[in-house]
Amino acid sequence: MNTADDVQICATTDLDIETFHALLKLRVDVFVVEQECPYAELDGRDVEPGTKHLWTADADSPTAYLRLLSEPDGTARIGRVCTRKDRRSAGLAAKLMTAALAESGSRPAVLDAQSHLTSWYARFGFAVAGADYLEDGIPHTPMSRTASQLLRPR
């Protein structure tokens, strides 16, 4: 793990097993344990060709994470955005979003936001793209961003 919360970007095939395990553990700690949503966190998409993992870390473990997927139509899909509880409000997720949008280049991007975070994602140029729905008991909102929208927070 690197220090100073530098953004790391890596394909699954280039991750060492210890780092990959630590990233998955952070996701499970936040989404399954903390949010009390027993669901299949390991959905098979982590190992798809083109999947990128973006994270920040302190000396010991990941501090924030997101996954960047490539959909069959070429659209970038951002997901699994999370920050370790003790590092929230430090701007780490914003650093990851900025890096993910730069990494995705001119491709359109989509995500499924927890509904209470839609205004946060709007800072990155995302707009509501459909009706709210429940996933694992948590309201979510589909959002999309075209290539012409800003690459950095407003």
NORRA-V482368 format. One record per residue. N is the residue number from 0. PHI is phi in degrees with one decimal (* if undefined). OMEGA is omega in degrees with one decimal (NA if undefined). BURIAL is 1 if it has 24 or more other C-alpha atoms within 12 Angstrom, else 0. Layout:
n->N phi->PHI omega->OMEGA burial->BURIAL
n->N phi->PHI omega->OMEGA burial->BURIAL
This chain:
n->0 phi->* omega->174.7 burial->1
n->1 phi->-83.0 omega->179.5 burial->0
n->2 phi->-107.5 omega->174.1 burial->0
n->3 phi->65.6 omega->175.8 burial->0
n->4 phi->55.3 omega->172.1 burial->1
n->5 phi->-67.7 omega->177.4 burial->1
n->6 phi->-76.8 omega->175.7 burial->1
n->7 phi->-107.9 omega->177.8 burial->1
n->8 phi->-131.4 omega->-175.6 burial->1
n->9 phi->-154.3 omega->170.5 burial->1
n->10 phi->-72.8 omega->-179.4 burial->1
n->11 phi->-56.5 omega->-176.8 burial->1
n->12 phi->-65.6 omega->179.7 burial->0
n->13 phi->-99.3 omega->179.4 burial->0
n->14 phi->-82.5 omega->170.2 burial->1
n->15 phi->-77.5 omega->-172.8 burial->0
n->16 phi->-61.7 omega->-179.3 burial->0
n->17 phi->-66.3 omega->178.8 burial->0
n->18 phi->-66.6 omega->179.3 burial->1
n->19 phi->-58.8 omega->178.1 burial->1
n->20 phi->-61.3 omega->-179.3 burial->0
n->21 phi->-63.4 omega->178.6 burial->1
n->22 phi->-66.7 omega->178.3 burial->1
n->23 phi->-65.1 omega->178.4 burial->1
n->24 phi->-62.8 omega->177.4 burial->1
n->25 phi->-59.7 omega->178.9 burial->1
n->26 phi->-59.7 omega->-180.0 burial->1
n->27 phi->-64.7 omega->179.2 burial->1
n->28 phi->-57.9 omega->-177.8 burial->1
n->29 phi->-81.0 omega->-170.4 burial->1
n->30 phi->-80.3 omega->-176.6 burial->1
n->31 phi->-92.5 omega->-174.7 burial->0
n->32 phi->-79.6 omega->-174.9 burial->0
n->33 phi->-63.1 omega->-178.1 burial->0
n->34 phi->-86.7 omega->175.9 burial->0
n->35 phi->52.6 omega->179.4 burial->0
n->36 phi->-120.6 omega->178.4 burial->0
n->37 phi->-72.9 omega->179.5 burial->0
n->38 phi->-142.1 omega->-178.5 burial->0
n->39 phi->-77.4 omega->-179.7 burial->0
n->40 phi->-59.6 omega->178.7 burial->0
n->41 phi->-85.9 omega->-172.0 burial->0
n->42 phi->-101.3 omega->179.7 burial->0
n->43 phi->89.2 omega->-175.8 burial->0
n->44 phi->-78.4 omega->180.0 burial->1
n->45 phi->-62.6 omega->-175.4 burial->1
n->46 phi->-102.5 omega->176.9 burial->0
n->47 phi->-68.1 omega->174.7 burial->0
n->48 phi->-58.6 omega->178.9 burial->0
n->49 phi->91.0 omega->178.3 burial->1
n->50 phi->-68.0 omega->176.2 burial->1
n->51 phi->-121.1 omega->175.8 burial->1
n->52 phi->-109.9 omega->177.8 burial->1
n->53 phi->-119.8 omega->-179.3 burial->1
n->54 phi->-156.2 omega->169.0 burial->1
n->55 phi->-119.9 omega->-178.1 burial->1
n->56 phi->-151.6 omega->168.4 burial->1
n->57 phi->-98.0 omega->-176.0 burial->0
n->58 phi->-64.2 omega->-172.5 burial->0
n->59 phi->-108.3 omega->-172.2 burial->0
n->60 phi->-162.1 omega->178.0 burial->1
n->61 phi->-61.0 omega->177.6 burial->1
n->62 phi->-106.5 omega->177.5 burial->1
n->63 phi->-155.8 omega->-173.3 burial->1
n->64 phi->-153.9 omega->162.4 burial->1
n->65 phi->-151.9 omega->179.8 burial->1
n->66 phi->-114.7 omega->178.2 burial->1
n->67 phi->-115.8 omega->-179.0 burial->1
n->68 phi->-109.8 omega->172.4 burial->1
n->69 phi->-115.0 omega->179.4 burial->1
n->70 phi->-73.8 omega->-178.6 burial->0
n->71 phi->-55.6 omega->179.1 burial->0
n->72 phi->-86.5 omega->179.4 burial->0
n->73 phi->93.7 omega->178.0 burial->0
n->74 phi->-64.7 omega->174.2 burial->1
n->75 phi->-82.6 omega->176.2 burial->1
n->76 phi->-118.0 omega->177.7 burial->1
n->77 phi->-98.8 omega->-179.9 burial->1
n->78 phi->-157.1 omega->178.0 burial->1
n->79 phi->56.3 omega->179.6 burial->1
n->80 phi->-72.3 omega->-179.4 burial->1
n->81 phi->-152.4 omega->178.1 burial->1
n->82 phi->-132.8 omega->177.1 burial->1
n->83 phi->-57.7 omega->-172.4 burial->1
n->84 phi->-52.7 omega->-176.9 burial->0
n->85 phi->-77.0 omega->-178.7 burial->0
n->86 phi->-119.6 omega->179.4 burial->0
n->87 phi->-66.6 omega->-178.7 burial->0
n->88 phi->69.9 omega->177.9 burial->0
n->89 phi->-101.6 omega->178.8 burial->0
n->90 phi->81.4 omega->-176.5 burial->0
n->91 phi->-69.9 omega->178.6 burial->1
n->92 phi->-63.6 omega->177.2 burial->1
n->93 phi->-64.2 omega->176.0 burial->1
n->94 phi->-60.4 omega->-179.8 burial->1
n->95 phi->-67.7 omega->178.3 burial->1
n->96 phi->-61.6 omega->179.3 burial->1
n->97 phi->-60.5 omega->179.1 burial->1
n->98 phi->-66.3 omega->180.0 burial->1
n->99 phi->-64.7 omega->179.5 burial->1
n->100 phi->-68.0 omega->175.5 burial->1
n->101 phi->-66.3 omega->179.3 burial->1
n->102 phi->-64.6 omega->-178.8 burial->1
n->103 phi->-77.3 omega->174.4 burial->1
n->104 phi->65.2 omega->-174.8 burial->0
n->105 phi->-87.4 omega->-179.3 burial->0
n->106 phi->-70.4 omega->169.5 burial->1
n->107 phi->-61.9 omega->-179.1 burial->1
n->108 phi->-130.8 omega->177.6 burial->1
n->109 phi->-133.4 omega->174.4 burial->1
n->110 phi->-159.8 omega->175.0 burial->1
n->111 phi->-117.2 omega->-174.8 burial->1
n->112 phi->-83.9 omega->164.3 burial->1
n->113 phi->-61.6 omega->-167.8 burial->1
n->114 phi->-55.2 omega->179.8 burial->1
n->115 phi->-70.6 omega->-179.4 burial->0
n->116 phi->-107.8 omega->-177.2 burial->1
n->117 phi->-61.2 omega->179.5 burial->1
n->118 phi->-69.4 omega->176.5 burial->0
n->119 phi->-66.0 omega->178.8 burial->0
n->120 phi->-67.1 omega->177.3 burial->1
n->121 phi->-61.0 omega->176.3 burial->1
n->122 phi->-58.3 omega->-178.6 burial->0
n->123 phi->-102.0 omega->177.1 burial->1
n->124 phi->90.1 omega->178.5 burial->1
n->125 phi->-83.1 omega->178.0 burial->1
n->126 phi->-126.9 omega->177.4 burial->1
n->127 phi->-58.9 omega->-175.0 burial->1
n->128 phi->-127.1 omega->179.8 burial->0
n->129 phi->169.9 omega->-177.6 burial->0
n->130 phi->-77.0 omega->174.9 burial->0
n->131 phi->-62.0 omega->177.4 burial->0
n->132 phi->-149.0 omega->177.7 burial->0
n->133 phi->-96.4 omega->171.8 burial->0
n->134 phi->-129.1 omega->-178.0 burial->0
n->135 phi->54.4 omega->176.9 burial->0
n->136 phi->79.5 omega->-179.2 burial->0
n->137 phi->-113.9 omega->177.6 burial->0
n->138 phi->-63.2 omega->177.9 burial->0
n->139 phi->-126.1 omega->179.5 burial->0
n->140 phi->-132.5 omega->174.5 burial->1
n->141 phi->-70.2 omega->-179.1 burial->1
n->142 phi->-136.8 omega->178.4 burial->1
n->143 phi->-141.3 omega->-178.3 burial->1
n->144 phi->-145.2 omega->177.8 burial->1
n->145 phi->-89.2 omega->-177.4 burial->1
n->146 phi->-62.5 omega->-177.5 burial->0
n->147 phi->-79.4 omega->-178.8 burial->0
n->148 phi->-83.4 omega->-174.1 burial->0
n->149 phi->-59.2 omega->176.2 burial->1
n->150 phi->-90.5 omega->-178.0 burial->1
n->151 phi->-129.5 omega->-179.1 burial->0
n->152 phi->-58.8 omega->177.5 burial->0
n->153 phi->-82.2 omega->NA burial->0
